[in-house]
Each structure stands twice: as structure tokens, then as C-alpha cells.
């Protein structure tokens, strides 16, 4: 996350997607996202959640929001 925080401007993407190995690592990623702002939307999920659902289903968590979101809803 430190590299994204040091970026001079926005990374030219709608959202940065991070896939964690497991729920514990996803929680640590979400905690790290609360430590400081990032220039882009960052969404996390776990391998288990992602591979259990269709790609268009709500599998992504966004810092500061409740529940999971669909990919199309990120960055809006």
C-alpha cells in the first residue's frame, strides 16, 4: 500500500483490486487501508469468496463501506 500512497497522482485505473489468501489477510488489508488515504478506490476479497461466486456478484469490500459490492459498482 505504501507505493500507492506515494504516487503523485491517480493510478490510471477505476479501482485497485486486491485478492487476499484468506479472511485474516483480508482483514489486515482493510485495516491498512484505514491507516491512510489512497488516491484510488481499493477493493479487497478473498480467494474463497471470489472463486465461490460468479464474477458479477458482490464479492468486493471497500474501505469504509459495509457489505460486499459488485465490480461494476466500484469507483462510482
VOSELO-321202 format. One record per residue: x, y, z of N, C-alpha, C in turn; chain; residue in one letter. Coordinates in pm, whole numbers, always signed. Layout:
{mitor {X, Y, Z}, {X, Y, Z}, {X, Y, Z}, "A", "A"} ...
REM end
This chain:
{mitor {+81, -118, +0}, {+0, +0, +0}, {+86, +126, +0}, "A", "X"} {mitor {+205, +117, +55}, {+291, +235, +64}, {+321, +292, -74}, "A", "X"} {mitor {+342, +207, -172}, {+370, +255, -307}, {+255, +334, -366}, "A", "X"} {mitor {+133, +291, -343}, {+16, +364, -391}, {+1, +497, -319}, "A", "X"} {mitor {+36, +500, -191}, {+24, +625, -116}, {+127, +728, -163}, "A", "X"} {mitor {+241, +682, -210}, {+346, +774, -256}, {+322, +823, -398}, "A", "X"} {mitor {+229, +766, -469}, {+205, +806, -608}, {+168, +954, -615}, "A", "X"} {mitor {+223, +1023, -713}, {+197, +1166, -728}, {+51, +1196, -764}, "A", "X"} {mitor {-11, +1108, -838}, {-149, +1129, -879}, {-223, +997, -881}, "A", "X"} {mitor {-334, +1000, -944}, {-413, +879, -953}, {-343, +775, -1040}, "A", "X"} {mitor {-354, +651, -999}, {-311, +542, -1084}, {-421, +530, -1189}, "A", "X"} {mitor {-388, +519, -1317}, {-492, +525, -1422}, {-580, +400, -1430}, "A", "X"} {mitor {-653, +375, -1322}, {-749, +263, -1316}, {-872, +311, -1240}, "A", "X"} {mitor {-984, +241, -1259}, {-1105, +274, -1185}, {-1099, +230, -1041}, "A", "X"} {mitor {-1034, +115, -1018}, {-1022, +62, -883}, {-903, -33, -878}, "A", "X"} {mitor {-839, -40, -764}, {-732, -135, -740}, {-796, -253, -670}, "A", "X"} {mitor {-781, -373, -727}, {-842, -494, -671}, {-735, -580, -607}, "A", "X"} {mitor {-757, -618, -481}, {-662, -700, -408}, {-730, -830, -365}, "A", "X"} {mitor {-669, -942, -398}, {-724, -1072, -361}, {-634, -1130, -252}, "A", "X"} {mitor {-691, -1145, -133}, {-617, -1197, -19}, {-626, -1349, -14}, "A", "X"} {mitor {-525, -1408, +44}, {-521, -1554, +57}, {-637, -1607, +142}, "A", "X"} {mitor {-669, -1534, +250}, {-774, -1580, +341}, {-838, -1460, +410}, "A", "X"} {mitor {-940, -1486, +492}, {-1015, -1379, +559}, {-927, -1298, +654}, "A", "X"} {mitor {-835, -1364, +721}, {-746, -1292, +814}, {-660, -1190, +739}, "A", "X"} {mitor {-606, -1230, +628}, {-523, -1136, +550}, {-608, -1024, +491}, "A", "X"} {mitor {-731, -1056, +454}, {-818, -950, +403}, {-846, -848, +513}, "A", "X"} {mitor {-868, -894, +635}, {-889, -802, +747}, {-768, -712, +768}, "A", "X"} {mitor {-648, -769, +756}, {-526, -688, +771}, {-515, -585, +659}, "A", "X"} {mitor {-551, -623, +536}, {-550, -528, +426}, {-648, -414, +453}, "A", "X"} {mitor {-769, -449, +496}, {-868, -346, +526}, {-820, -253, +638}, "A", "X"} {mitor {-756, -309, +739}, {-701, -226, +848}, {-594, -133, +795}, "A", "X"} {mitor {-509, -181, +706}, {-405, -98, +647}, {-466, +14, +563}, "A", "X"} {mitor {-576, -13, +497}, {-642, +90, +417}, {-696, +202, +504}, "A", "X"} {mitor {-731, +174, +630}, {-780, +276, +721}, {-667, +365, +774}, "A", "X"} {mitor {-543, +320, +763}, {-430, +397, +818}, {-400, +523, +740}, "A", "X"} {mitor {-435, +526, +616}, {-406, +644, +536}, {-480, +640, +405}, "A", "X"} {mitor {-510, +756, +352}, {-586, +763, +227}, {-505, +715, +107}, "A", "X"} {mitor {-575, +665, +10}, {-515, +626, -117}, {-584, +705, -228}, "A", "X"} {mitor {-514, +732, -337}, {-574, +813, -443}, {-683, +741, -523}, "A", "X"} {mitor {-691, +610, -513}, {-790, +532, -588}, {-878, +451, -494}, "A", "X"} {mitor {-989, +406, -546}, {-1071, +310, -473}, {-993, +179, -467}, "A", "X"} {mitor {-987, +119, -349}, {-921, -10, -332}, {-1025, -106, -278}, "A", "X"} {mitor {-1041, -219, -345}, {-1138, -320, -303}, {-1065, -451, -277}, "A", "X"} {mitor {-1111, -522, -175}, {-1048, -649, -138}, {-1150, -762, -139}, "A", "X"} {mitor {-1098, -881, -156}, {-1178, -1003, -142}, {-1082, -1116, -107}, "A", "X"} {mitor {-1137, -1231, -79}, {-1053, -1348, -54}, {-1065, -1444, -171}, "A", "X"} {mitor {-971, -1533, -182}, {-976, -1632, -289}, {-1102, -1717, -276}, "A", "X"} {mitor {-1135, -1755, -153}, {-1251, -1839, -130}, {-1380, -1771, -176}, "A", "X"} {mitor {-1398, -1645, -139}, {-1519, -1572, -178}, {-1523, -1553, -329}, "A", "X"} {mitor {-1413, -1513, -387}, {-1408, -1487, -530}, {-1437, -1612, -612}, "A", "X"} {mitor {-1379, -1724, -575}, {-1395, -1846, -654}, {-1526, -1917, -626}, "A", "X"} {mitor {-1597, -1877, -522}, {-1724, -1939, -488}, {-1840, -1872, -563}, "A", "X"} {mitor {-1821, -1751, -613}, {-1928, -1674, -675}, {-1897, -1643, -821}, "A", "X"} {mitor {-2000, -1606, -894}, {-1982, -1557, -1031}, {-1911, -1421, -1026}, "A", "X"} {mitor {-1835, -1386, -1128}, {-1762, -1258, -1126}, {-1850, -1134, -1114}, "A", "X"} {mitor {-1977, -1143, -1154}, {-2063, -1026, -1147}, {-2141, -1016, -1017}, "A", "X"} {mitor {-2114, -1103, -921}, {-2180, -1098, -791}, {-2101, -1011, -694}, "A", "X"} {mitor {-2163, -970, -583}, {-2092, -885, -485}, {-1987, -963, -408}, "A", "X"} {mitor {-1862, -944, -444}, {-1751, -1012, -377}, {-1646, -916, -321}, "A", "X"} {mitor {-1658, -787, -349}, {-1554, -690, -315}, {-1592, -604, -195}, "A", "X"} {mitor {-1498, -586, -102}, {-1515, -495, +12}, {-1439, -367, -16}, "A", "X"} {mitor {-1499, -255, +20}, {-1436, -125, +0}, {-1420, -58, +137}, "A", "X"} {mitor {-1306, +2, +158}, {-1277, +68, +286}, {-1387, +167, +322}, "A", "X"} {mitor {-1436, +155, +446}, {-1534, +250, +496}, {-1678, +220, +454}, "A", "X"} {mitor {-1701, +115, +379}, {-1837, +79, +337}, {-1872, -58, +392}, "A", "X"} {mitor {-2000, -82, +413}, {-2043, -210, +466}, {-2082, -305, +353}, "A", "X"} {mitor {-2068, -431, +380}, {-2107, -532, +282}, {-2009, -544, +167}, "A", "X"} {mitor {-2044, -629, +75}, {-1961, -650, -44}, {-2031, -591, -165}, "A", "X"} {mitor {-1952, -555, -264}, {-2003, -487, -383}, {-1967, -564, -510}, "A", "X"} {mitor {-2045, -539, -612}, {-2013, -594, -744}, {-1904, -508, -808}, "A", "X"} {mitor {-1830, -566, -899}, {-1721, -494, -965}, {-1772, -368, -1035}, "A", "X"} {mitor {-1887, -375, -1098}, {-1942, -262, -1170}, {-1975, -144, -1077}, "A", "X"} {mitor {-1992, -171, -948}, {-2026, -65, -851}, {-1902, +6, -796}, "A", "X"} {mitor {-1785, -47, -820}, {-1662, +14, -765}, {-1625, +138, -844}, "A", "X"} {mitor {-1576, +237, -775}, {-1528, +357, -840}, {-1637, +451, -887}, "A", "X"} {mitor {-1761, +428, -843}, {-1869, +516, -886}, {-1905, +615, -778}, "A", "X"} 
REM end
